[in-house]
Amino acid sequence: MRITKFLAGVLVILLIYGASSWGFAVILQFNEEKINSLWISGIINTVNVVFAFLIIRFTIDKEAKKFMKTFFTGMGIRVLALLAIILFMLQKNYIEQFTFIISFFILYVLYQMWEIWMINSHLRKES
């Protein structure tokens, strides 16, 4: 699995997310707290997808059982870490909740689609 292809995809997703976030922020006249919520959700999700890529990259060529075990263990750990971070952020009121949750899940879904596409494209090349 090539890192340049992965980074290009992440960059495209971040550009789309950044442009649309900026557009919404300008049109809807977001305050600083909402803009910070957009940034924080973007950073958290990008770190999450980088960890996902590293797990996939180092296990994709292993036997299927080992790949599945490592992949799903990593996914479970990442989801629990995301949950802990989200709960911490919401509890401490560092962010505007609605903006953060909506932007977080939109970006999370986009990154998950990218992750699935990367795995499928790699597996298609092998078969």
The first five atom37 places (N, CA, C, CB, O) and aatype in JSON, in Angstrom:
{
  "aatype": [12, 1, 9, 16, 11, 13, 10, 0, 7, 19, 10, 19, 9, 10, 10, 9, 18, 7, 0, 15, 15, 17, 7, 13, 0, 19, 9, 10, 5, 13, 2, 6, 6, 11, 9, 2, 15, 10, 17, 9, 15, 7, 9, 9, 2, 16, 19, 2, 19, 19, 13, 0, 13, 10, 9, 9, 1, 13, 16, 9, 3, 11, 6, 0, 11, 11, 13, 12, 11, 16, 13, 13, 16, 7, 12, 7, 9, 1, 19, 10, 0, 10, 10, 0, 9, 9, 10, 13, 12, 10, 5, 11, 2, 18, 9, 6, 5, 13, 16, 13, 9, 9, 15, 13, 13, 9, 10, 18, 19, 10, 18, 5, 12, 17, 6, 9, 17, 12, 9, 2, 15, 8, 10, 1, 11, 6, 15],
  "atom_mask": [
    [1, 1, 1, 1, 1],
    [1, 1, 1, 1, 1],
    [1, 1, 1, 1, 1],
    [1, 1, 1, 1, 1],
    [1, 1, 1, 1, 1],
    [1, 1, 1, 1, 1],
    [1, 1, 1, 1, 1],
    [1, 1, 1, 1, 1],
    [1, 1, 1, 0, 1],
    [1, 1, 1, 1, 1],
    [1, 1, 1, 1, 1],
    [1, 1, 1, 1, 1],
    [1, 1, 1, 1, 1],
    [1, 1, 1, 1, 1],
    [1, 1, 1, 1, 1],
    [1, 1, 1, 1, 1],
    [1, 1, 1, 1, 1],
    [1, 1, 1, 0, 1],
    [1, 1, 1, 1, 1],
    [1, 1, 1, 1, 1],
    [1, 1, 1, 1, 1],
    [1, 1, 1, 1, 1],
    [1, 1, 1, 0, 1],
    [1, 1, 1, 1, 1],
    [1, 1, 1, 1, 1],
    [1, 1, 1, 1, 1],
    [1, 1, 1, 1, 1],
    [1, 1, 1, 1, 1],
    [1, 1, 1, 1, 1],
    [1, 1, 1, 1, 1],
    [1, 1, 1, 1, 1],
    [1, 1, 1, 1, 1],
    [1, 1, 1, 1, 1],
    [1, 1, 1, 1, 1],
    [1, 1, 1, 1, 1],
    [1, 1, 1, 1, 1],
    [1, 1, 1, 1, 1],
    [1, 1, 1, 1, 1],
    [1, 1, 1, 1, 1],
    [1, 1, 1, 1, 1],
    [1, 1, 1, 1, 1],
    [1, 1, 1, 0, 1],
    [1, 1, 1, 1, 1],
    [1, 1, 1, 1, 1],
    [1, 1, 1, 1, 1],
    [1, 1, 1, 1, 1],
    [1, 1, 1, 1, 1],
    [1, 1, 1, 1, 1],
    [1, 1, 1, 1, 1],
    [1, 1, 1, 1, 1],
    [1, 1, 1, 1, 1],
    [1, 1, 1, 1, 1],
    [1, 1, 1, 1, 1],
    [1, 1, 1, 1, 1],
    [1, 1, 1, 1, 1],
    [1, 1, 1, 1, 1],
    [1, 1, 1, 1, 1],
    [1, 1, 1, 1, 1],
    [1, 1, 1, 1, 1],
    [1, 1, 1, 1, 1],
    [1, 1, 1, 1, 1],
    [1, 1, 1, 1, 1],
    [1, 1, 1, 1, 1],
    [1, 1, 1, 1, 1],
    [1, 1, 1, 1, 1],
    [1, 1, 1, 1, 1],
    [1, 1, 1, 1, 1],
    [1, 1, 1, 1, 1],
    [1, 1, 1, 1, 1],
    [1, 1, 1, 1, 1],
    [1, 1, 1, 1, 1],
    [1, 1, 1, 1, 1],
    [1, 1, 1, 1, 1],
    [1, 1, 1, 0, 1],
    [1, 1, 1, 1, 1],
    [1, 1, 1, 0, 1],
    [1, 1, 1, 1, 1],
    [1, 1, 1, 1, 1],
    [1, 1, 1, 1, 1],
    [1, 1, 1, 1, 1],
    [1, 1, 1, 1, 1],
    [1, 1, 1, 1, 1],
    [1, 1, 1, 1, 1],
    [1, 1, 1, 1, 1],
    [1, 1, 1, 1, 1],
    [1, 1, 1, 1, 1],
    [1, 1, 1, 1, 1],
    [1, 1, 1, 1, 1],
    [1, 1, 1, 1, 1],
    [1, 1, 1, 1, 1],
    [1, 1, 1, 1, 1],
    [1, 1, 1, 1, 1],
    [1, 1, 1, 1, 1],
    [1, 1, 1, 1, 1],
    [1, 1, 1, 1, 1],
    [1, 1, 1, 1, 1],
    [1, 1, 1, 1, 1],
    [1, 1, 1, 1, 1],
    [1, 1, 1, 1, 1],
    [1, 1, 1, 1, 1],
    [1, 1, 1, 1, 1],
    [1, 1, 1, 1, 1],
    [1, 1, 1, 1, 1],
    [1, 1, 1, 1, 1],
    [1, 1, 1, 1, 1],
    [1, 1, 1, 1, 1],
    [1, 1, 1, 1, 1],
    [1, 1, 1, 1, 1],
    [1, 1, 1, 1, 1],
    [1, 1, 1, 1, 1],
    [1, 1, 1, 1, 1],
    [1, 1, 1, 1, 1],
    [1, 1, 1, 1, 1],
    [1, 1, 1, 1, 1],
    [1, 1, 1, 1, 1],
    [1, 1, 1, 1, 1],
    [1, 1, 1, 1, 1],
    [1, 1, 1, 1, 1],
    [1, 1, 1, 1, 1],
    [1, 1, 1, 1, 1],
    [1, 1, 1, 1, 1],
    [1, 1, 1, 1, 1],
    [1, 1, 1, 1, 1],
    [1, 1, 1, 1, 1],
    [1, 1, 1, 1, 1],
    [1, 1, 1, 1, 1],
    [1, 1, 1, 1, 1]
  ],
  "atom_positions": [
    [[0.85, -1.16, 0.0], [0.0, 0.0, 0.0], [0.9, 1.23, 0.0], [-0.97, -0.01, 1.22], [1.79, 1.37, 0.84]],
    [[0.66, 2.12, -0.94], [1.56, 3.26, -1.13], [1.14, 4.44, -0.27], [1.59, 3.67, -2.59], [-0.03, 4.8, -0.18]],
    [[2.14, 5.02, 0.35], [1.89, 6.15, 1.25], [1.52, 7.41, 0.47], [3.12, 6.42, 2.13], [0.75, 8.24, 0.96]],
    [[2.06, 7.57, -0.75], [1.75, 8.77, -1.52], [0.27, 8.8, -1.91], [2.63, 8.84, -2.78], [-0.36, 9.86, -1.88]],
    [[-0.27, 7.65, -2.29], [-1.69, 7.57, -2.64], [-2.55, 7.89, -1.41], [-2.03, 6.17, -3.2], [-3.54, 8.61, -1.51]],
    [[-2.15, 7.35, -0.28], [-2.88, 7.6, 0.97], [-2.84, 9.08, 1.32], [-2.28, 6.77, 2.12], [-3.88, 9.68, 1.6]],
    [[-1.66, 9.68, 1.29], [-1.52, 11.09, 1.66], [-2.26, 12.0, 0.68], [-0.05, 11.48, 1.71], [-2.83, 13.01, 1.09]],
    [[-2.26, 11.63, -0.6], [-3.01, 12.41, -1.58], [-4.5, 12.38, -1.27], [-2.75, 11.88, -3.01], [-5.17, 13.41, -1.34]],
    [[-5.01, 11.22, -0.91], [-6.42, 11.1, -0.55], [-6.76, 11.9, 0.7], [0.0, 0.0, 0.0], [-7.79, 12.57, 0.74]],
    [[-5.91, 11.82, 1.7], [-6.13, 12.59, 2.93], [-6.11, 14.08, 2.62], [-5.06, 12.24, 4.0], [-6.94, 14.83, 3.14]],
    [[-5.18, 14.5, 1.79], [-5.09, 15.92, 1.43], [-6.35, 16.38, 0.7], [-3.86, 16.16, 0.55], [-6.87, 17.46, 0.97]],
    [[-6.84, 15.56, -0.23], [-8.07, 15.91, -0.96], [-9.25, 16.03, 0.01], [-8.37, 14.86, -2.05], [-10.02, 16.98, -0.06]],
    [[-9.38, 15.05, 0.9], [-10.47, 15.09, 1.87], [-10.35, 16.32, 2.77], [-10.49, 13.8, 2.73], [-11.35, 16.99, 3.04]],
    [[-9.13, 16.62, 3.22], [-8.93, 17.8, 4.06], [-9.24, 19.1, 3.32], [-7.51, 17.84, 4.59], [-9.8, 20.03, 3.89]],
    [[-8.88, 19.16, 2.04], [-9.18, 20.35, 1.25], [-10.69, 20.53, 1.09], [-8.51, 20.27, -0.13], [-11.2, 21.64, 1.22]],
    [[-11.39, 19.44, 0.8], [-12.85, 19.51, 0.67], [-13.47, 19.93, 2.01], [-13.43, 18.14, 0.21], [-14.33, 20.8, 2.06]],
    [[-13.01, 19.29, 3.07], [-13.52, 19.6, 4.42], [-13.21, 21.06, 4.78], [-12.91, 18.65, 5.47], [-14.08, 21.78, 5.27]],
    [[-11.97, 21.48, 4.54], [-11.58, 22.84, 4.88], [-12.35, 23.88, 4.1], [0.0, 0.0, 0.0], [-12.8, 24.88, 4.66]],
    [[-12.51, 23.65, 2.79], [-13.24, 24.61, 1.95], [-14.71, 24.68, 2.35], [-13.11, 24.23, 0.47], [-15.28, 25.77, 2.45]],
    [[-15.32, 23.53, 2.57], [-16.74, 23.55, 2.95], [-16.93, 24.12, 4.35], [-17.33, 22.13, 2.87], [-17.9, 24.84, 4.6]],
    [[-16.01, 23.82, 5.27], [-16.09, 24.39, 6.62], [-15.95, 25.9, 6.58], [-15.02, 23.77, 7.54], [-16.69, 26.63, 7.24]],
    [[-14.98, 26.36, 5.8], [-14.77, 27.79, 5.67], [-16.01, 28.45, 5.07], [-13.52, 28.09, 4.8], [-16.46, 29.5, 5.54]],
    [[-16.58, 27.82, 4.04], [-17.78, 28.36, 3.42], [-18.94, 28.47, 4.4], [0.0, 0.0, 0.0], [-19.6, 29.5, 4.48]],
    [[-19.18, 27.39, 5.14], [-20.24, 27.43, 6.14], [-19.96, 28.46, 7.22], [-20.42, 26.05, 6.78], [-20.87, 29.17, 7.66]],
    [[-18.72, 28.56, 7.65], [-18.36, 29.51, 8.7], [-18.61, 30.95, 8.25], [-16.88, 29.34, 9.1], [-19.08, 31.77, 9.03]],
    [[-18.31, 31.24, 6.99], [-18.53, 32.59, 6.47], [-20.02, 32.86, 6.27], [-17.77, 32.78, 5.14], [-20.53, 33.89, 6.71]],
    [[-20.7, 31.92, 5.61], [-22.12, 32.12, 5.31], [-22.96, 32.2, 6.59], [-22.64, 30.98, 4.42], [-23.82, 33.06, 6.72]],
    [[-22.68, 31.3, 7.53], [-23.47, 31.26, 8.76], [-22.9, 32.11, 9.88], [-23.59, 29.83, 9.23], [-23.43, 32.13, 10.99]],
    [[-21.81, 32.82, 9.59], [-21.16, 33.73, 10.53], [-20.86, 33.04, 11.87], [-22.04, 34.95, 10.77], [-21.31, 33.45, 12.93]],
    [[-20.06, 31.97, 11.76], [-19.67, 31.21, 12.95], [-18.82, 32.06, 13.88], [-18.91, 29.93, 12.56], [-18.0, 32.86, 13.43]],
    [[-19.02, 31.86, 15.16], [-18.16, 32.52, 16.14], [-16.88, 31.7, 16.31], [-18.9, 32.7, 17.51], [-16.72, 30.64, 15.71]],
    [[-15.98, 32.2, 17.13], [-14.67, 31.55, 17.3], [-14.79, 30.14, 17.87], [-13.78, 32.4, 18.21], [-14.04, 29.25, 17.49]],
    [[-15.74, 29.94, 18.78], [-15.92, 28.62, 19.39], [-16.33, 27.57, 18.34], [-16.97, 28.69, 20.51], [-15.86, 26.44, 18.37]],
    [[-17.21, 27.95, 17.43], [-17.64, 27.02, 16.38], [-16.5, 26.74, 15.41], [-18.84, 27.59, 15.61], [-16.32, 25.6, 14.97]],
    [[-15.73, 27.75, 15.07], [-14.59, 27.56, 14.17], [-13.56, 26.65, 14.83], [-13.94, 28.91, 13.8], [-13.0, 25.77, 14.16]],
    [[-13.3, 26.83, 16.11], [-12.38, 25.94, 16.83], [-12.9, 24.5, 16.84], [-12.19, 26.42, 18.28], [-12.12, 23.56, 16.74]],
    [[-14.2, 24.33, 16.95], [-14.8, 23.0, 16.91], [-14.54, 22.32, 15.57], [-16.31, 23.07, 17.18], [-14.26, 21.12, 15.52]],
    [[-14.62, 23.09, 14.49], [-14.33, 22.55, 13.16], [-12.87, 22.1, 13.06], [-14.64, 23.59, 12.06], [-12.58, 21.03, 12.55]],
    [[-11.97, 22.94, 13.56], [-10.54, 22.6, 13.52], [-10.23, 21.36, 14.35], [-9.7, 23.78, 14.04], [-9.53, 20.46, 13.89]],
    [[-10.76, 21.32, 15.55], [-10.47, 20.2, 16.45], [-10.99, 18.89, 15.88], [-11.08, 20.46, 17.84], [-10.3, 17.87, 15.95]],
    [[-12.19, 18.9, 15.34], [-12.72, 17.66, 14.75], [-11.88, 17.22, 13.56], [-14.18, 17.84, 14.33], [-11.68, 16.03, 13.35]],
    [[-11.39, 18.17, 12.79], [-10.52, 17.84, 11.66], [-9.2, 17.22, 12.11], [0.0, 0.0, 0.0], [-8.73, 16.25, 11.51]],
    [[-8.61, 17.78, 13.14], [-7.33, 17.26, 13.65], [-7.51, 15.86, 14.23], [-6.75, 18.2, 14.72], [-6.72, 14.96, 13.93]],
    [[-8.53, 15.68, 15.05], [-8.76, 14.37, 15.67], [-8.99, 13.3, 14.61], [-9.96, 14.43, 16.63], [-8.42, 12.21, 14.7]],
    [[-9.82, 13.6, 13.62], [-10.11, 12.61, 12.58], [-8.9, 12.31, 11.71], [-11.26, 13.09, 11.72], [-8.71, 11.17, 11.29]],
    [[-8.1, 13.31, 11.43], [-6.91, 13.08, 10.6], [-5.91, 12.21, 11.34], [-6.26, 14.42, 10.21], [-5.31, 11.31, 10.74]],
    [[-5.71, 12.45, 12.61], [-4.82, 11.59, 13.4], [-5.36, 10.16, 13.43], [-4.67, 12.13, 14.85], [-4.59, 9.2, 13.32]],
    [[-6.66, 10.02, 13.56], [-7.29, 8.7, 13.57], [-7.04, 7.95, 12.27], [-8.8, 8.84, 13.82], [-6.69, 6.77, 12.29]],
    [[-7.2, 8.61, 11.15], [-7.03, 7.93, 9.86], [-5.55, 7.62, 9.6], [-7.59, 8.78, 8.72], [-5.25, 6.63, 8.93]],
    [[-4.65, 8.41, 10.12], [-3.22, 8.1, 9.98], [-2.89, 6.82, 10.75], [-2.34, 9.27, 10.49], [-2.17, 5.96, 10.25]],
    [[-3.42, 6.69, 11.96], [-3.21, 5.45, 12.72], [-3.83, 4.26, 11.98], [-3.82, 5.56, 14.13], [-3.24, 3.18, 11.95]],
    [[-5.0, 4.46, 11.4], [-5.64, 3.37, 10.65], [-4.76, 2.95, 9.48], [-7.03, 3.81, 10.13], [-4.57, 1.76, 9.23]],
    [[-4.21, 3.92, 8.77], [-3.35, 3.6, 7.64], [-2.11, 2.84, 8.09], [-2.93, 4.88, 6.91], [-1.71, 1.87, 7.44]],
    [[-1.51, 3.25, 9.18], [-0.31, 2.56, 9.67], [-0.63, 1.11, 10.04], [0.26, 3.29, 10.89], [0.15, 0.21, 9.73]],
    [[-1.76, 0.89, 10.68], [-2.16, -0.48, 11.02], [-2.37, -1.29, 9.75], [-3.45, -0.48, 11.87], [-1.89, -2.42, 9.65]],
    [[-3.08, -0.73, 8.8], [-3.35, -1.43, 7.54], [-2.05, -1.7, 6.79], [-4.31, -0.63, 6.66], [-1.83, -2.8, 6.3]],
    [[-1.21, -0.7, 6.72], [0.03, -0.85, 5.95], [0.92, -1.96, 6.48], [0.79, 0.46, 5.95], [1.51, -2.71, 5.7]],
    [[1.02, -2.08, 7.78], [1.92, -3.07, 8.35], [1.3, -4.46, 8.47], [2.37, -2.63, 9.7], [2.0, -5.43, 8.76]],
    [[-0.02, -4.58, 8.24], [-0.64, -5.9, 8.37], [-1.32, -6.4, 7.1], [-1.65, -5.87, 9.46], [-1.75, -7.55, 7.06]],
    [[-1.42, -5.58, 6.07], [-2.19, -5.96, 4.88], [-1.61, -7.17, 4.15], [-2.26, -4.79, 3.92], [-2.35, -7.93, 3.54]],
    [[-0.31, -7.35, 4.21], [0.31, -8.47, 3.5], [0.47, -9.72, 4.36], [1.66, -8.05, 2.99], [1.05, -10.71, 3.93]],
    [[-0.05, -9.67, 5.57], [0.0, -10.84, 6.45], [-1.13, -11.8, 6.07], [-0.11, -10.42, 7.95], [-1.98, -11.47, 5.23]],
    [[-1.14, -12.96, 6.68], [-2.23, -13.91, 6.43], [-3.54, -13.29, 6.9], [-1.97, -15.28, 7.14], [-3.55, -12.42, 7.77]],
    [[-4.65, -13.74, 6.32], [-5.95, -13.11, 6.54], [-6.35, -13.07, 8.02], [-7.02, -13.85, 5.76], [-6.86, -12.06, 8.5]],
    [[-6.1, -14.16, 8.74], [-6.49, -14.21, 10.15], [-5.74, -13.16, 10.97], [-6.23, -15.61, 10.72], [-6.34, -12.48, 11.8]],
    [[-4.44, -13.03, 10.74], [-3.64, -12.05, 11.48], [-4.05, -10.63, 11.1], [-2.13, -12.27, 11.2], [-4.14, -9.76, 11.96]],
    [[-4.3, -10.4, 9.8], [-4.73, -9.08, 9.36], [-6.04, -8.69, 10.03], [-4.9, -9.04, 7.83], [-6.16, -7.59, 10.58]],
    [[-7.02, -9.59, 10.0], [-8.33, -9.28, 10.58], [-8.22, -9.03, 12.08], [-9.32, -10.43, 10.31], [-8.84, -8.1, 12.6]],
    [[-7.44, -9.84, 12.77], [-7.28, -9.68, 14.22], [-6.64, -8.33, 14.54], [-6.43, -10.83, 14.8], [-7.13, -7.6, 15.41]],
    [[-5.57, -8.0, 13.85], [-4.87, -6.74, 14.1], [-5.73, -5.55, 13.69], [-3.54, -6.72, 13.35], [-5.81, -4.56, 14.42]],
    [[-6.36, -5.65, 12.53], [-7.17, -4.55, 12.02], [-8.33, -4.23, 12.96], [-7.71, -4.89, 10.62], [-8.55, -3.07, 13.32]],
    [[-9.07, -5.26, 13.36], [-10.24, -5.01, 14.21], [-9.85, -4.65, 15.65], [-11.13, -6.23, 14.23], [-10.56, -3.89, 16.3]],
    [[-8.74, -5.17, 16.13], [-8.24, -4.74, 17.44], [-7.86, -3.26, 17.39], [-7.02, -5.6, 17.88], [-8.21, -2.48, 18.27]],
    [[-7.15, -2.88, 16.33], [-6.78, -1.47, 16.15], [-7.99, -0.58, 16.01], [0.0, 0.0, 0.0], [-8.02, 0.52, 16.55]],
    [[-9.0, -1.07, 15.28], [-10.21, -0.28, 15.1], [-10.93, -0.1, 16.45], [-11.15, -0.96, 14.08], [-11.42, 0.99, 16.75]],
    [[-10.99, -1.16, 17.23], [-11.63, -1.06, 18.55], [-10.91, -0.06, 19.45], [0.0, 0.0, 0.0], [-11.55, 0.74, 20.12]],
    [[-9.59, -0.13, 19.45], [-8.81, 0.81, 20.27], [-9.02, 2.24, 19.78], [-7.31, 0.44, 20.22], [-9.17, 3.16, 20.58]],
    [[-9.02, 2.43, 18.46], [-9.21, 3.78, 17.92], [-10.6, 4.32, 18.26], [-9.02, 3.77, 16.4], [-10.72, 5.49, 18.62]],
    [[-11.63, 3.49, 18.16], [-12.99, 3.94, 18.48], [-13.1, 4.3, 19.96], [-14.03, 2.86, 18.11], [-13.7, 5.32, 20.31]],
    [[-12.53, 3.48, 20.82], [-12.55, 3.79, 22.26], [-11.79, 5.08, 22.57], [-11.95, 2.63, 23.07], [-12.23, 5.89, 23.39]],
    [[-10.65, 5.27, 21.9], [-9.89, 6.51, 22.1], [-10.68, 7.72, 21.61], [-8.53, 6.43, 21.36], [-10.7, 8.76, 22.27]],
    [[-11.34, 7.59, 20.46], [-12.16, 8.68, 19.95], [-13.3, 8.99, 20.91], [-12.72, 8.34, 18.56], [-13.6, 10.16, 21.17]],
    [[-13.93, 7.96, 21.42], [-15.02, 8.15, 22.37], [-14.54, 8.89, 23.61], [-15.64, 6.81, 22.76], [-15.2, 9.81, 24.09]],
    [[-13.39, 8.48, 24.14], [-12.83, 9.14, 25.32], [-12.51, 10.6, 25.04], [-11.57, 8.41, 25.8], [-12.79, 11.47, 25.86]],
    [[-11.93, 10.87, 23.88], [-11.58, 12.25, 23.51], [-12.84, 13.1, 23.36], [-10.76, 12.29, 22.21], [-12.91, 14.23, 23.85]],
    [[-13.85, 12.54, 22.67], [-15.1, 13.28, 22.47], [-15.76, 13.58, 23.81], [-16.06, 12.48, 21.57], [-16.18, 14.72, 24.06]],
    [[-15.86, 12.58, 24.67], [-16.49, 12.8, 25.98], [-15.72, 13.83, 26.81], [-16.58, 11.48, 26.75], [-16.33, 14.67, 27.48]],
    [[-14.39, 13.78, 26.76], [-13.58, 14.75, 27.47], [-13.84, 16.16, 26.95], [-12.08, 14.41, 27.34], [-14.04, 17.1, 27.72]],
    [[-13.85, 16.3, 25.63], [-14.06, 17.62, 25.02], [-15.45, 18.16, 25.36], [-13.87, 17.55, 23.49], [-15.61, 19.35, 25.65]],
    [[-16.44, 17.3, 25.31], [-17.8, 17.74, 25.6], [-17.97, 18.08, 27.08], [-18.81, 16.66, 25.2], [-18.67, 19.04, 27.43]],
    [[-17.35, 17.31, 27.94], [-17.46, 17.54, 29.38], [-16.8, 18.85, 29.8], [-16.85, 16.37, 30.16], [-17.32, 19.57, 30.65]],
    [[-15.67, 19.16, 29.21], [-14.92, 20.36, 29.59], [-15.4, 21.62, 28.87], [-13.46, 20.16, 29.3], [-14.91, 22.72, 29.14]],
    [[-16.36, 21.46, 27.96], [-16.91, 22.59, 27.2], [-15.84, 23.36, 26.44], [-17.63, 23.53, 28.13], [-15.89, 24.59, 26.36]],
    [[-14.87, 22.64, 25.87], [-13.84, 23.28, 25.05], [-14.36, 23.62, 23.66], [-12.62, 22.37, 24.94], [-13.74, 24.39, 22.93]],
    [[-15.49, 23.05, 23.31], [-15.99, 23.16, 21.95], [-17.48, 23.46, 21.96], [-15.71, 21.87, 21.16], [-18.16, 23.3, 22.98]],
    [[-17.97, 23.91, 20.82], [-19.4, 24.06, 20.63], [-19.91, 22.69, 20.2], [-19.75, 25.2, 19.56], [-19.51, 22.19, 19.15]],
    [[-20.77, 22.09, 21.0], [-21.11, 20.67, 20.86], [-21.71, 20.3, 19.52], [-22.05, 20.29, 21.94], [-21.24, 19.37, 18.87]],
    [[-22.74, 21.0, 19.09], [-23.43, 20.62, 17.86], [-22.5, 20.7, 16.65], [-24.64, 21.53, 17.63], [-22.44, 19.77, 15.85]],
    [[-21.77, 21.78, 16.53], [-20.85, 21.95, 15.41], [-19.78, 20.87, 15.43], [-20.19, 23.34, 15.44], [-19.45, 20.3, 14.38]],
    [[-19.24, 20.59, 16.59], [-18.2, 19.57, 16.7], [-18.72, 18.2, 16.3], [-17.66, 19.52, 18.13], [-18.1, 17.51, 15.49]],
    [[-19.85, 17.8, 16.86], [-20.38, 16.45, 16.59], [-20.72, 16.29, 15.11], [-21.63, 16.19, 17.45], [-20.37, 15.27, 14.51]],
    [[-21.39, 17.25, 14.52], [-21.76, 17.15, 13.1], [-20.52, 17.11, 12.23], [-22.66, 18.33, 12.69], [-20.41, 16.24, 11.36]],
    [[-19.59, 18.03, 12.43], [-18.38, 18.04, 11.59], [-17.53, 16.8, 11.83], [-17.56, 19.31, 11.86], [-16.92, 16.29, 10.9]],
    [[-17.49, 16.33, 13.06], [-16.72, 15.13, 13.39], [-17.25, 13.93, 12.62], [-16.77, 14.85, 14.9], [-16.48, 13.2, 11.99]],
    [[-18.55, 13.71, 12.66], [-19.1, 12.53, 12.01], [-19.09, 12.63, 10.49], [-20.51, 12.3, 12.48], [-18.95, 11.61, 9.81]],
    [[-19.23, 13.82, 9.94], [-19.1, 13.97, 8.49], [-17.69, 13.6, 8.05], [-19.44, 15.43, 8.05], [-17.52, 12.83, 7.1]],
    [[-16.7, 14.12, 8.72], [-15.32, 13.82, 8.36], [-14.98, 12.36, 8.66], [-14.36, 14.74, 9.11], [-14.23, 11.74, 7.9]],
    [[-15.51, 11.81, 9.73], [-15.27, 10.4, 10.07], [-15.79, 9.49, 8.96], [-15.94, 10.05, 11.41], [-15.11, 8.55, 8.56]],
    [[-16.99, 9.77, 8.47], [-17.57, 8.96, 7.39], [-16.73, 9.09, 6.12], [-19.03, 9.38, 7.11], [-16.48, 8.1, 5.44]],
    [[-16.31, 10.3, 5.79], [-15.46, 10.48, 4.6], [-14.17, 9.69, 4.72], [-15.15, 11.97, 4.39], [-13.75, 9.04, 3.76]],
    [[-13.52, 9.74, 5.87], [-12.28, 8.99, 6.07], [-12.52, 7.48, 6.07], [-11.63, 9.41, 7.39], [-11.67, 6.73, 5.59]],
    [[-13.65, 7.03, 6.59], [-13.94, 5.6, 6.57], [-14.15, 5.12, 5.13], [-15.19, 5.28, 7.42], [-13.7, 4.03, 4.77]],
    [[-14.81, 5.93, 4.32], [-14.98, 5.56, 2.91], [-13.61, 5.48, 2.24], [-15.88, 6.59, 2.17], [-13.38, 4.58, 1.43]],
    [[-12.72, 6.41, 2.55], [-11.37, 6.4, 1.98], [-10.59, 5.16, 2.44], [-10.61, 7.68, 2.38], [-9.89, 4.53, 1.65]],
    [[-10.72, 4.82, 3.7], [-10.05, 3.65, 4.25], [-10.53, 2.37, 3.57], [-10.28, 3.57, 5.78], [-9.72, 1.52, 3.2]],
    [[-11.83, 2.23, 3.4], [-12.39, 1.05, 2.72], [-11.93, 1.0, 1.27], [-13.93, 1.07, 2.79], [-11.58, -0.06, 0.77]],
    [[-11.93, 2.15, 0.61], [-11.49, 2.18, -0.78], [-10.02, 1.76, -0.91], [-11.68, 3.59, -1.37], [-9.66, 1.02, -1.82]],
    [[-9.19, 2.23, 0.02], [-7.76, 1.86, -0.01], [-7.58, 0.35, 0.17], [-6.99, 2.62, 1.09], [-6.79, -0.26, -0.55]],
    [[-8.29, -0.24, 1.11], [-8.17, -1.68, 1.33], [-8.67, -2.45, 0.12], [-8.95, -2.11, 2.59], [-8.01, -3.38, -0.34]],
    [[-9.82, -2.06, -0.41], [-10.37, -2.75, -1.58], [-9.47, -2.64, -2.8], [-11.75, -2.2, -1.92], [-9.29, -3.61, -3.53]],
    [[-8.9, -1.48, -3.03], [-8.02, -1.32, -4.19], [-6.77, -2.16, -4.04], [-7.64, 0.15, -4.39], [-6.26, -2.7, -5.02]],
    [[-6.26, -2.29, -2.83], [-5.08, -3.14, -2.59], [-5.43, -4.61, -2.79], [-4.53, -2.91, -1.16], [-4.67, -5.35, -3.41]],
    [[-6.58, -5.02, -2.29], [-6.98, -6.43, -2.42], [-7.29, -6.79, -3.86], [-8.19, -6.72, -1.53], [-7.03, -7.92, -4.28]],
    [[-7.86, -5.86, -4.63], [-8.13, -6.13, -6.05], [-6.84, -6.33, -6.83], [-8.93, -4.98, -6.67], [-6.8, -7.15, -7.75]],
    [[-5.8, -5.59, -6.49], [-4.51, -5.74, -7.18], [-3.9, -7.1, -6.91], [-3.54, -4.64, -6.74], [-3.23, -7.67, -7.78]],
    [[-4.13, -7.64, -5.71], [-3.56, -8.93, -5.36], [-4.26, -10.09, -6.04], [-3.61, -9.13, -3.87], [-3.63, -11.11, -6.33]],
    [[-5.55, -9.96, -6.31], [-6.29, -11.1, -6.88], [-6.31, -11.1, -8.38], [-7.69, -11.1, -6.38], [-6.89, -12.0, -8.99]]
  ]
}
